[in-house]
Amino acid sequence: MQGAETVEVNQEKVACEGGGGALGHPKVYLNMRGKGAIDCPYCSKHFVLKKD
């Protein structure tokens, strides 16, 4: 997954719009459900739950 952005988040539920304004993708809501990380199926942005 080289080149994909990694974003640390505080919640298991996140939203991704792909960035880039009109060049982004439709807004999608992603739920890690205890996994600790998830990738956006459109842009491969990697969301990681911050450790306490």
C-alpha positions in Angstrom: 0.0 0.0 0.0 2.8 2.4 -0.8 1.8 6.0 -1.3 -1.5 5.8 0.6 -2.1 8.4 3.3 -2.3 7.2 6.9 -4.6 9.1 9.3 -4.7 8.5 13.0 -8.3 8.9 14.4 -9.9 8.9 17.9 -13.1 7.0 16.9 -13.8 3.6 15.3 -16.3 5.2 12.9 -14.8 7.6 10.3 -15.8 9.3 7.0 -13.7 9.7 3.9 -14.3 11.9 0.9 -11.0 11.3 -0.8 -9.9 15.0 -0.6 -9.3 17.0 -3.7 -12.7 18.7 -3.8 -14.5 17.8 -7.0 -11.7 15.3 -7.8 -12.5 13.3 -4.6 -14.9 10.4 -4.3 -18.4 10.0 -2.8 -18.4 10.4 1.0 -18.3 6.9 2.6 -18.5 6.0 6.3 -16.2 3.3 7.5 -16.4 1.3 10.8 -13.4 -0.5 12.2 -15.5 -2.6 14.6 -12.7 -3.3 17.0 -10.1 -4.0 14.2 -8.0 -0.9 15.0 -7.6 0.1 11.3 -9.4 0.3 8.0 -8.7 1.3 4.4 -11.0 3.4 2.2 -12.2 1.2 -0.7 -12.1 4.2 -3.0 -8.8 5.9 -2.3 -7.0 3.4 -0.1 -6.5 6.0 2.7 -5.5 4.1 5.8 -7.3 5.0 9.0 -5.7 3.9 12.3 -7.2 4.1 15.7 -4.9 6.0 18.1 -3.7 4.1 21.1 -4.6 5.6 24.5 
